[in-house]
Amino acid sequence: MKNISDNLQAQFSGFYNTPHLLLEPVLGMQSLITLKQNMPIFEGLGLEKIRLGQRVERFVGTELRLNKNIKILSENPQIQTENNLTIGELDCLYLEGEQPVHLEIQFKFYLYDESLGKTEIDHCIGPMRRDSLIEKLTKLKKKQLPLLYANETKPLLNSLNLKAEDFIQKIYFKAQVFVPYGKTIQLKTLNSKCIYGFYFKYAQISKFIECKFYKPKKTDWLLDVTPNVDWKTYDAILPELNIYETEGYSPMLWLKQENGEIEKCFVVC
């Protein structure tokens, strides 16, 4: 990739531009909806070797600090037993004015599959079909948010001169959603602005024989598309995709149409 791989500002920009998925409370959980400003400068360092989810947590911290009414108290504190056994982690504790807030952070990529369940939330599943939106929301509700109230969390809260009961809890949930190739989906419960592209099956790859292809690495899935990458022809990328199909892997691709239009997509088994 030309002048953009490992570019944290470009990754931050793609993260920042991604809309919030949940605009209304869900399962009794309140969403934090941040308002976009002029593109901030991300000045963090040392993220080159950490995974996508951890990068996003650092990006959210940068975004929160843009609000002068917010004071970060603790980011990613490990919650441990007396025997130093880690039982979990809190994503972020902060003050908004004088109100303590416990925030759990998610950034996901979902395929929209109407054969799953009955609701828009049910229809969202990860590209590898190993995790779903409803599973993630249930985990947030039953495991991640309750950790604030665990006895093992009290030493941390005592160090902040706060109690669990002082906090309100919110979730920060951004996502890019991909719909079946050739289908138009109108979301009503979820934020329709989160639809970022489409997905298709390996068996359909010949439909894109005239396109150019680029496969970003996982940490670059965040990026907004740009023409300034090393594009491959159909014939050049096909052997690579054949290997992924054999392995059962579903990569993100950028497709450049003959007219120059660029789209994000996933190819799935």
C-alpha positions in Angstrom: 0.0 0.0 0.0 1.3 3.4 -0.9 2.1 5.8 1.9 -0.8 4.7 4.1 -0.1 1.3 5.6 0.4 1.6 9.4 -0.7 5.2 9.1 -2.4 5.6 12.4 -4.0 8.9 11.4 -5.7 7.2 8.4 -6.9 4.4 10.6 -8.1 6.9 13.1 -9.9 8.9 10.4 -11.7 5.7 9.2 -12.7 4.9 12.7 -13.9 8.5 13.4 -16.0 8.6 10.2 -17.8 5.3 11.0 -21.2 6.1 12.4 -22.7 4.7 15.7 -24.7 1.6 15.1 -27.2 1.9 18.0 -29.0 5.2 18.1 -31.6 4.1 20.8 -31.2 2.1 24.0 -31.0 -1.7 23.5 -31.4 -4.4 26.1 -31.7 -1.6 28.7 -28.2 -0.3 27.7 -27.7 3.4 26.9 -25.5 4.3 23.9 -23.0 7.0 23.9 -23.4 9.0 20.7 -20.5 11.4 20.0 -20.9 14.3 17.6 -18.4 14.6 14.8 -16.2 17.7 14.6 -13.4 18.6 12.3 -11.1 15.6 11.9 -8.9 15.4 15.0 -5.2 14.7 14.9 -4.3 11.4 16.5 -1.0 11.8 18.3 -0.8 8.4 20.0 2.3 6.2 19.5 3.2 2.6 19.9 0.1 1.0 18.4 1.8 -0.7 15.5 1.8 -4.1 17.1 -1.5 -4.1 18.9 -4.7 -5.6 17.5 -7.6 -3.8 16.0 -9.8 -3.7 19.1 -7.1 -2.2 21.2 -6.4 0.4 18.6 -10.1 1.4 18.6 -10.0 1.8 22.4 -7.1 4.2 22.1 -8.9 6.0 19.3 -12.0 6.4 21.5 -9.9 7.8 24.3 -8.6 10.5 21.9 -12.1 11.3 20.8 -13.4 11.6 24.4 -10.6 14.0 25.2 -11.9 16.4 22.6 -14.8 17.1 25.0 -13.5 19.6 27.6 -16.2 18.5 29.9 -14.8 14.9 30.1 -11.9 13.9 32.3 -10.6 10.3 31.8 -10.1 8.5 35.2 -8.9 5.1 34.0 -8.5 3.3 30.7 -8.4 -0.5 30.4 -7.8 -1.2 34.0 -7.3 -5.0 34.7 -9.6 -6.3 37.4 -7.9 -9.0 39.4 -8.5 -11.3 42.4 -6.4 -11.3 45.5 -4.4 -14.0 43.9 -3.6 -11.8 40.9 -6.0 -13.7 38.6 -7.4 -11.3 36.0 -11.2 -11.7 35.7 -11.8 -8.9 33.2 -11.2 -5.4 32.2 -13.1 -2.1 32.2 -12.7 -0.2 28.9 -13.0 3.3 30.3 -14.0 5.2 33.4 -14.4 9.0 33.1 -16.1 12.0 34.5 -18.5 14.0 32.4 -18.8 17.2 34.5 -19.3 15.6 37.9 -21.0 12.4 36.7 -18.9 9.3 36.7 -19.4 7.1 33.6 -18.4 3.5 32.9 -18.0 3.1 29.1 -17.7 -0.2 27.2 -16.4 0.1 23.7 -17.1 -1.9 20.5 -16.2 -1.5 16.9 -17.4 -4.4 14.6 -17.8 -5.5 11.0 -21.0 -7.3 10.3 -22.7 -9.2 7.4 -26.4 -8.6 7.2 -28.1 -12.0 6.8 -31.9 -12.0 6.9 -32.0 -15.8 7.3 -30.8 -15.4 10.9 -33.5 -14.6 13.5 -36.3 -12.2 13.1 -34.9 -8.7 13.9 -32.2 -6.5 12.4 -30.0 -7.2 15.4 -30.4 -10.9 14.9 -29.4 -10.5 11.2 -25.9 -9.2 12.0 -23.1 -11.7 12.1 -19.3 -11.4 11.8 -17.6 -12.2 8.5 -16.4 -15.5 9.8 -19.8 -16.3 11.3 -18.3 -16.8 14.7 -19.8 -13.9 16.5 -23.0 -12.0 16.2 -24.4 -8.7 17.3 -26.9 -10.2 19.6 -24.2 -12.3 21.3 -22.0 -9.2 21.7 -24.9 -7.2 23.2 -25.8 -10.0 25.6 -22.1 -10.3 26.7 -22.1 -6.5 27.3 -25.3 -6.7 29.3 -24.5 -9.8 31.4 -20.7 -9.8 31.7 -18.9 -6.6 30.8 -21.1 -4.0 32.4 -21.7 -6.0 35.7 -17.9 -6.2 36.2 -18.1 -2.6 37.6 -20.1 -4.0 40.6 -17.8 -7.0 41.3 -16.0 -7.0 44.7 -12.7 -7.3 42.9 -13.4 -3.8 41.3 -13.7 -2.0 44.6 -10.0 -1.3 45.2 -9.9 0.5 41.8 -13.0 2.5 42.6 -11.7 3.2 46.2 -8.5 4.7 44.7 -10.7 7.1 42.7 -12.8 7.9 45.8 -15.9 6.5 44.0 -18.4 3.7 44.4 -20.0 1.6 41.7 -23.4 3.1 42.5 -22.0 6.6 41.6 -21.6 5.6 37.9 -23.9 5.5 35.0 -23.1 3.0 32.3 -23.0 3.5 28.5 -21.9 1.5 25.5 -19.9 3.0 22.6 -20.8 0.8 19.5 -19.6 1.6 16.0 -19.9 -0.8 13.1 -19.6 -1.2 9.4 -22.4 -3.4 8.0 -22.2 -5.3 4.6 -25.4 -6.4 2.8 -25.8 -9.2 0.3 -24.6 -8.4 -3.2 -27.3 -7.0 -5.4 -29.7 -6.3 -2.5 -31.0 -3.0 -1.1 -31.6 -3.0 2.6 -33.4 -0.3 4.6 -32.5 -0.4 8.2 -35.0 0.9 10.8 -33.7 -0.2 14.2 -30.0 0.0 13.3 -28.3 3.1 11.8 -28.6 2.8 8.1 -25.6 5.0 7.7 -23.5 2.1 8.9 -24.1 0.2 5.6 -20.6 0.4 4.1 -20.7 -2.1 1.3 -21.7 -5.6 0.3 -20.6 -9.2 0.5 -20.6 -12.1 -2.0 -19.7 -15.7 -2.1 -16.5 -17.1 -3.6 -18.7 -18.8 -6.2 -19.7 -15.3 -7.5 -16.2 -14.0 -7.9 -16.3 -14.2 -11.7 -18.9 -11.4 -11.7 -16.1 -9.0 -10.9 -13.6 -10.2 -13.5 -13.3 -6.6 -14.9 -12.6 -5.1 -11.5 -9.3 -4.3 -9.7 -8.8 -5.7 -6.2 -7.0 -4.7 -3.0 -7.0 -6.7 0.2 -6.2 -4.6 3.2 -4.7 -6.2 6.3 -6.9 -6.5 9.4 -5.8 -3.3 11.1 -6.5 -1.4 7.8 -10.1 -2.6 7.7 -10.8 0.7 9.4 -9.6 2.8 6.5 -11.8 4.8 4.2 -11.2 3.7 0.6 -8.7 5.5 -1.5 -7.4 4.9 -5.1 -3.8 5.2 -3.9 -3.2 1.5 -3.2 -1.5 -1.3 -5.1 -4.4 -2.7 -7.1 -4.4 -6.3 -8.4 -6.2 -7.6 -11.5 -8.7 -10.5 -11.2 -6.1 -13.0 -12.5 -3.5 -11.7 -10.0 -5.6 -12.0 -6.9 -7.5 -15.2 -7.8 -4.8 -17.6 -6.6 -4.7 -15.8 -3.2 -8.5 -15.9 -2.9 -8.5 -19.6 -3.8 -6.2 -20.2 -0.8 -8.5 -18.2 1.5 -11.5 -20.2 0.3 -9.8 -23.5 1.1 -8.9 -22.1 4.5 -12.5 -21.0 5.1 -11.4 -17.4 5.5 -13.5 -14.4 4.6 -11.3 -11.4 3.8 -12.3 -7.8 3.3 -11.6 -6.5 -0.3 -11.7 -3.2 -2.0 -13.1 -3.4 -5.5 -12.4 -0.7 -8.1 -15.0 -0.8 -10.9 -14.1 0.1 -14.5 -15.6 3.6 -13.9 -13.2 4.2 -11.0 -15.8 3.7 -8.3 -14.3 2.0 -5.2 -16.3 -0.2 -2.8 -15.6 -2.2 0.3 -16.8 -5.7 0.4 -16.3 -9.2 1.9 -16.0 -12.4 0.1 -17.4 -15.3 2.1 -17.7 -19.1 2.0 
